[in-house]
Amino acid sequence: MGGSRVSSEKGRMKSIFTDSLKLLVPLAVIFALGPVFTGNQSLLMELAVFIILADALNIIYGFTGYLPFGFGVFFGTGAYGTAIMITHYHFQPLAALPVGMAATLVLSLLFTPLLRLSGAYFAIASLAAFEVIYLAVGNTSLTFLTGGPYGLSFPQAYRPNLDYTITAIIAIVSALAVLFISRSYFGQALNAIREDRAAAELSGINTLLYRNYAWMISAVLSGLAGGLYGWYLGFFYPDAVFSLTDFSVLVIVFVVFGGKGTIYGPIIGTVALFALYELVTLYFGNFLLIIFGLLLILLILFLPNGVLPMVKKVYGGID
Amino acid sequence: MSLLLDAFLISILYAAFFSLMALGLNLMFGVMRVVNLAHGEFVAIGSYAAIYLYSYFAFNPVISLAIIVPLFLLIGFPLYFLLVPRLQKSDDPEMNSFILFFGLAFFIEGIAVLEFGSTPRTLSFSNFRPLHVAFLGATIPFAWIVIAAVSLVFIVFSYLLIYRTGFGLQVRALMANRYEAIANGVNVNLVSSVIFSLSIALAAVAGVFSSLISFATTPDIGSTYTLISFAVIIIGALGNPLATVVGGIVFAFAYGYADIYIPQLSSIIPFLLLLIIILVKPAGLLGRLPREF
């Protein structure tokens, strides 16, 4: 698996080091210079959030093969967990973020039994899970805690520059994390689970444990992205963070477009399609749904494995 | 007592309607193993078609069916050949179909926004006289009884088609084992395209009446209907058309009773029920699918 067929430990470390640089440098440049060029920090903030989400999804979908269609449930939970601590308990945002992550961890443990399902069943069950949490959070009987349909507002914590910097760093760290996971025994085990779970189990991999780890890492990472995003917004309604289209489906599309299960693919897919999405919104706003709908259809019909594997087939070398 | 009876009667009517709405989705999954996330969008455009025919030609929705059903059957064939055969050549058609049909849903929604705007629209109850009928001491809109009756007609028709004809035998063969069916000479594309067209036509039939019994029609209502349809067929059993009716009954009763007794939770309860059922019995109430270890 992967591009590193170097047998010696030293060579392996070297290849990880150069690959890390290949991730770190372009991302750092984009996040440092992006706000200068576009004059729009919130655009880059969203990009960073989407990169974290794409990396998180890549771990559970790309590596392990489970497609959680209601993936956005963790994003929303992280946002709400963080915002509730800031609003009601007057936590500093940096102290509130871990609480939001803990909330998503608990939720992912609660939903672990869903992983017993596979294929379409799992995808739809996760959609139902999303719907239950989304409707519960927006329910009027929880207004005292979540603000119900009226949402939460915490302008006192608003620090866009600090928040953006942290989010950009986390985005880079999560990209590196995906690289390290894919080169580790853990990553190989996840790939084995995706290819053939029974065979993986027979060759001595504790598939249940690894699968659950992948699920939890994925959930906590997207919960963190949600917390950072909610903090950046300063106030939000349930729809703003529990958006099935934005924080589930778009992320899935980004990952598939770039190449699921690859290291660079999800990031390339996110950057390219996010830019396209913003351009279409800006210039052809009325046709956004139609254009993106067509794009998804064409993507699956003609490039079901994403851009990167195709490039690799033609030029070789990249993974 | 009257409240209990009301809930019971309304749930039965809902059951017929929801079963009809979900039936096509289940047929499509059973035969093609693709998940049509745009199912609800076909319900929505069926609804727009009925509203259009009513406002321009004053057609009663039951009459509009004579136009809408053939129309959607005709749309189905080219759409099938455009999308499904190519999709099924990919590595993982089941998962890829999620994204493909989500794209189709986006596309349809986008066109609906341009065409009809985002104002909620409904058909008028005055299409059906008398407005209300008394039944066992409960008063029910007459339209709902018509809707339940039409739904039953289409469900029975689909049942007869699938379980009592030679064509149905081929459909069931494909559902039971795709490869053996092909080996025995079943024409996959022919059977699949007919089922595909039937599936979206059934969705459109449900759509004709959806604005009277369910929600007002807006361009983005489709995803709600898709989700309800999924809940219904998963509670029953994926890929088993008969089980759709069982799922419809369970879902409708959960929804109907919750709506009357705990209205603030009525939207959550059916999905909570779905989650519980899928965790306890992943293959659905009537399913026999082996579950992973």
Interface residues (C-beta under 8 A of the other chain):
Chain A: L67 F69 P113 L114 R116 L117 S118 G119 A120 Y121 A123 I124 A125 L127 A128 A129 E131 V132 L135 A136 N139 T140 S141 R197 A198 E201 L244 V249 I252 V253 V256 N286 F287 L288 L289 I290 I291 F292 G293 L294 L295 L296 I297 L299 I300 L301 P304 N305
Chain B: F29 V35 L83 R86 L87 S90 D91 D92 E94 M95 N96 S97 F98 I99 L100 F102 G103 L104 A105 F106 F107 I108 E109 G110 I111 V113 L114 S223 L227 F230 A231 I234 L238 Q264 L265 S267 I268 F271 L272 L274 L275 I278 L279 P282 R291 E292 F293
